[in-house]
Amino acid sequence: MDFTALRYFSATAHARSIRAASDRLHVSPSAISRQIAKLEHELRAPIFDRRAQGMKLTPAGEILLSKIDGVMREFSRVKSHIAALADLQAGNVDVYCFQTAIESFVAPVLNRFHTQYPDVTFNVRMSSTDEAMEALVAGTAEIGLILNPPVRETITRLEVFRDRMVAAFSPVHPLAGRKLLSLRELEGFPFVLTEPSFGLRQQLERVFVKHRFEPATFCVTNSLALVKEVASIGNHCTLLPRFAVEKELAAGHIKAAAVREFASDPLIFCICSATDRSLSPAAQVFMNIVMDYCRRYRH
């Protein structure tokens, strides 16, 4: 099967238009049409329904796309491996990471990497713990920067640092002057929390169940920025890793207190990868830079 035909098919499937795919690939629409027709002839089945609204995948096309996208990603990583042998360090690195990592250290790590290896490109996606784990298993991500990753045989976890959970609230909150609290002292205050797909929320729920604590949750969101913004106003509160609110603490926008029930249950930040796939040289270097930066940052 022709790799060019598969590449043209993938671009058309994602763009849902031969014209849009031709603009992206910088080839003529007729060349793409010929390659798609060639694929359909080889497969002996139509892979697109041609409609006025654009190109829609047939069931056969859906099956083909589900397999081809993984092949395309793996081919990109193979190019990274081969390029590294020539000391070029070219290729792509797909990274899934949690929002606090993006706010805290991903940008300076990418800057340091790009200064050394300007030919490597990165695809960075903000994700929940569950999304990142699924992406690693599916091969969509090569590296996952994950908070409290669940233990799985198919995933390799490398611990980078540990942090503690704190209650965060506004400077005018009734508990703003406290340094240490118990969960019971937070009863009655309105909570804003992250979604259940977040490793952070999953740890909170474990501790809530253990201590039979039911927070008065009025807002659930996948936006950490919204969690912090809501917690910084009025008598609302939340529970977050301390490093997630360090900037806000330094600026005086938020106050924080340690929570007694979380003292023996630390948050663990890990770099994760699929056990059955070797990292590309570029991904390995990126992982090393993340570890070095975070360890310096924590100290």
C-alpha positions as CSV (number, residue, x, y, z in Angstrom):
1,M,0.0,0.0,0.0
2,D,1.4,3.4,-1.0
3,F,2.4,5.6,1.9
4,T,1.7,8.8,-0.1
5,A,-1.8,7.6,-0.7
6,L,-2.3,7.0,3.0
7,R,-0.9,10.4,3.9
8,Y,-3.3,12.1,1.4
9,F,-6.2,10.0,2.7
10,S,-5.4,11.0,6.4
11,A,-5.2,14.7,5.5
12,T,-8.5,14.6,3.6
13,A,-10.2,12.7,6.4
14,H,-9.2,15.2,9.0
15,A,-9.9,18.3,6.8
16,R,-13.1,16.7,5.4
17,S,-12.3,18.4,2.1
18,I,-9.9,17.6,-0.8
19,R,-9.4,21.3,-1.4
20,A,-8.4,22.0,2.3
21,A,-6.1,18.9,2.3
22,S,-4.4,20.1,-0.9
23,D,-3.7,23.5,0.7
24,R,-2.2,21.8,3.8
25,L,-0.1,19.4,1.8
26,H,0.8,21.8,-1.0
27,V,-0.3,19.4,-3.7
28,S,-3.0,19.6,-6.4
29,P,-6.5,18.5,-5.6
30,S,-6.4,16.2,-8.6
31,A,-3.3,14.4,-7.2
32,I,-5.1,13.8,-3.9
33,S,-8.2,12.5,-5.8
34,R,-6.1,10.1,-7.8
35,Q,-4.4,8.7,-4.7
36,I,-7.8,8.2,-2.9
37,A,-9.2,6.4,-6.0
38,K,-6.1,4.2,-5.9
39,L,-6.8,3.3,-2.3
40,E,-10.4,2.6,-2.9
41,H,-9.5,0.3,-5.8
42,E,-6.9,-1.5,-3.7
43,L,-9.3,-1.9,-0.8
44,R,-12.2,-2.8,-3.1
45,A,-14.5,-0.5,-1.0
46,P,-15.4,3.2,-1.0
47,I,-13.7,5.1,1.8
48,F,-15.4,8.5,1.3
49,D,-18.9,9.6,0.6
50,R,-18.6,12.7,-1.6
51,R,-21.2,15.2,-0.5
52,A,-21.9,18.9,-1.1
53,Q,-20.9,19.6,2.5
54,G,-17.5,17.8,2.0
55,M,-15.9,14.4,2.3
56,K,-17.5,12.0,4.8
57,L,-15.8,8.8,5.8
58,T,-17.6,5.5,5.1
59,P,-17.5,2.7,7.6
60,A,-14.5,1.3,5.7
61,G,-12.9,4.7,5.8
62,E,-13.4,5.0,9.6
63,I,-11.6,1.6,10.0
64,L,-8.7,2.7,7.8
65,L,-8.3,6.1,9.6
66,S,-8.2,4.5,13.0
67,K,-5.3,2.4,11.9
68,I,-3.5,4.9,9.8
69,D,-3.3,7.7,12.4
70,G,-1.3,5.4,14.7
71,V,1.0,4.4,11.8
72,M,1.6,8.1,10.9
73,R,2.5,9.0,14.5
74,E,4.9,6.0,14.7
75,F,6.5,6.9,11.4
76,S,7.1,10.4,12.7
77,R,8.9,8.9,15.8
78,V,10.9,6.6,13.6
79,K,12.1,9.6,11.7
80,S,13.1,11.1,15.0
81,H,15.2,8.0,15.8
82,I,16.8,8.0,12.4
83,A,17.5,11.7,12.5
84,A,19.1,11.4,15.9
85,L,21.6,8.9,14.4
86,A,22.7,11.6,12.1
87,D,23.0,14.0,15.1
88,L,20.1,16.1,13.8
89,Q,17.6,15.5,16.7
90,A,14.8,16.3,14.2
91,G,11.2,15.0,14.5
92,N,8.2,15.4,16.6
93,V,7.4,14.8,20.3
94,D,3.8,14.5,21.4
95,V,3.2,15.5,25.1
96,Y,0.1,15.4,27.2
97,C,0.3,17.3,30.5
98,F,-1.8,18.7,33.3
99,Q,-2.6,22.4,33.5
100,T,-0.4,23.3,36.4
101,A,2.6,21.9,34.6
102,I,1.9,24.2,31.7
103,E,1.6,27.2,34.0
104,S,4.7,26.3,36.1
105,F,7.5,24.9,33.9
106,V,6.6,23.6,30.5
107,A,7.3,26.9,28.7
108,P,10.9,27.3,30.1
109,V,11.6,23.6,29.5
110,L,10.5,24.0,25.9
111,N,12.6,27.1,25.5
112,R,15.7,25.4,26.9
113,F,15.1,22.4,24.6
114,H,14.6,24.6,21.5
115,T,17.8,26.5,22.1
116,Q,19.7,23.2,21.9
117,Y,17.7,21.4,19.3
118,P,15.8,23.9,17.1
119,D,14.8,21.3,14.5
120,V,12.5,19.3,16.9
121,T,8.8,20.2,17.0
122,F,6.4,19.6,19.9
123,N,2.7,18.9,20.0
124,V,1.7,19.8,23.6
125,R,-1.9,19.1,24.8
126,M,-3.3,20.0,28.1
127,S,-5.2,17.0,29.5
128,S,-6.7,15.4,32.6
129,T,-5.0,12.3,34.1
130,D,-7.5,9.9,32.4
131,E,-7.0,11.6,29.0
132,A,-3.2,11.4,29.3
133,M,-3.2,7.7,30.3
134,E,-5.5,6.8,27.4
135,A,-3.3,8.8,25.0
136,L,-0.2,6.9,26.2
137,V,-1.9,3.5,25.7
138,A,-3.3,4.5,22.3
139,G,0.1,5.9,21.1
140,T,-1.3,9.5,20.7
141,A,1.2,10.7,23.3
142,E,4.8,9.7,23.7
143,I,5.2,11.4,27.0
144,G,2.7,12.2,29.8
145,L,3.4,14.7,32.5
146,I,0.9,13.4,35.0
147,L,-0.1,14.2,38.6
148,N,-0.9,11.0,40.6
149,P,-0.9,8.6,37.7
150,P,-2.7,5.3,38.4
151,V,-0.5,2.2,38.5
152,R,-0.7,0.2,35.2
153,E,1.5,-2.5,33.8
154,T,1.5,-0.8,30.4
155,I,2.7,2.5,31.7
156,T,6.2,3.3,33.0
157,R,6.2,6.0,35.8
158,L,9.2,8.1,36.7
159,E,8.7,10.2,39.8
160,V,10.0,13.7,39.6
161,F,8.8,15.3,42.8
162,R,6.2,15.2,45.5
163,D,4.0,18.0,46.8
164,R,1.3,18.5,49.5
165,M,-2.3,19.5,49.2
166,V,-3.4,22.9,50.6
167,A,-6.7,24.6,51.1
168,A,-6.7,27.8,49.1
169,F,-9.0,30.8,49.6
170,S,-9.2,34.6,49.4
171,P,-7.2,36.9,51.7
172,V,-10.4,38.0,53.3
173,H,-11.7,34.5,54.0
174,P,-12.5,33.7,57.6
175,L,-9.7,31.1,57.6
176,A,-7.1,33.2,55.8
177,G,-4.8,33.6,58.8
178,R,-4.5,29.9,59.5
179,K,-1.4,27.8,58.6
180,L,-2.9,24.3,59.4
181,L,-6.5,23.2,59.1
182,S,-8.6,20.0,59.4
183,L,-11.2,19.1,56.8
184,R,-14.0,19.6,59.4
185,E,-13.1,23.3,59.6
186,L,-13.9,23.6,55.9
187,E,-17.4,22.3,56.3
188,G,-20.0,24.8,55.1
189,F,-17.7,26.8,52.9
190,P,-18.6,26.6,49.2
191,F,-16.1,24.5,47.2
192,V,-14.9,24.8,43.6
193,L,-13.2,21.6,42.4
194,T,-11.7,20.1,39.3
195,E,-13.5,17.4,37.3
196,P,-13.4,13.7,38.4
197,S,-11.1,12.8,35.5
198,F,-8.3,14.8,37.1
199,G,-5.8,12.8,39.2
200,L,-6.0,15.7,41.7
201,R,-9.7,15.2,42.1
202,Q,-9.4,11.4,42.4
203,Q,-7.0,11.8,45.3
204,L,-9.4,14.3,47.0
205,E,-12.2,11.8,46.7
206,R,-10.1,9.1,48.3
207,V,-9.4,11.3,51.3
208,F,-13.0,12.6,51.5
209,V,-14.3,9.0,51.6
210,K,-11.7,7.9,54.2
211,H,-12.6,10.8,56.5
212,R,-16.3,10.8,55.6
213,F,-16.2,14.4,54.5
214,E,-18.7,15.8,52.0
215,P,-17.6,19.2,50.6
216,A,-20.3,21.8,49.8
217,T,-19.3,21.8,46.1
218,F,-21.1,24.4,44.0
219,C,-18.8,24.5,40.9
220,V,-16.9,21.7,39.0
221,T,-14.7,22.6,36.1
222,N,-11.8,21.4,33.9
223,S,-10.2,24.8,34.2
224,L,-7.6,25.2,36.9
225,A,-7.5,28.9,36.2
226,L,-11.2,29.1,37.0
227,V,-10.7,27.1,40.2
228,K,-8.1,29.5,41.5
229,E,-10.0,32.6,40.4
230,V,-13.2,31.5,42.1
231,A,-11.3,30.5,45.3
232,S,-9.7,33.9,45.5
233,I,-13.1,35.6,45.9
234,G,-15.4,35.8,48.9
235,N,-15.8,32.8,51.2
236,H,-15.1,30.1,48.5
237,C,-12.3,27.6,48.9
238,T,-10.6,24.8,47.0
239,L,-7.9,22.1,47.6
240,L,-4.9,22.2,45.3
241,P,-1.2,21.2,45.2
242,R,0.9,24.0,46.8
243,F,3.0,24.5,43.7
244,A,-0.2,25.1,41.8
245,V,-0.9,28.3,43.7
246,E,2.7,29.6,44.4
247,K,2.4,32.5,41.9
248,E,-0.9,33.6,43.5
249,L,0.5,33.3,47.0
250,A,3.5,35.4,46.0
251,A,1.2,38.0,44.5
252,G,-1.1,38.0,47.6
253,H,-4.2,37.0,45.6
254,I,-4.6,33.8,47.6
255,K,-4.0,32.5,51.0
256,A,-3.2,28.8,51.7
257,A,-3.1,26.4,54.7
258,A,-2.0,22.8,55.0
259,V,-4.7,20.3,55.6
260,R,-4.0,17.7,58.3
261,E,-5.8,14.8,56.6
262,F,-3.5,15.0,53.6
263,A,-0.2,15.0,55.5
264,S,0.4,11.3,54.8
265,D,-1.0,11.3,51.2
266,P,1.4,13.3,49.0
267,L,0.7,14.4,45.5
268,I,3.2,12.7,43.1
269,F,4.2,14.3,39.8
270,C,5.5,11.7,37.3
271,I,6.8,11.5,33.7
272,C,5.0,8.6,32.1
273,S,5.5,6.7,28.9
274,A,4.2,3.4,27.3
275,T,6.2,0.4,28.6
276,D,6.2,-1.4,25.3
277,R,7.5,1.6,23.2
278,S,11.0,3.1,23.4
279,L,11.2,6.8,23.6
280,S,12.6,8.7,20.6
281,P,16.0,10.4,21.4
282,A,14.3,13.8,21.3
283,A,11.6,12.7,23.8
284,Q,14.3,11.2,26.1
285,V,16.2,14.5,26.1
286,F,13.0,16.4,26.8
287,M,12.3,14.1,29.7
288,N,15.8,14.7,31.1
289,I,15.4,18.5,30.8
290,V,12.0,18.3,32.6
291,M,13.5,16.3,35.5
292,D,16.5,18.6,35.8
293,Y,14.4,21.8,35.7
294,C,11.8,20.5,38.2
295,R,14.4,19.3,40.7
296,R,16.2,22.7,40.5
297,Y,12.8,24.4,40.8
298,R,11.7,22.4,43.8
299,H,15.0,23.2,45.6
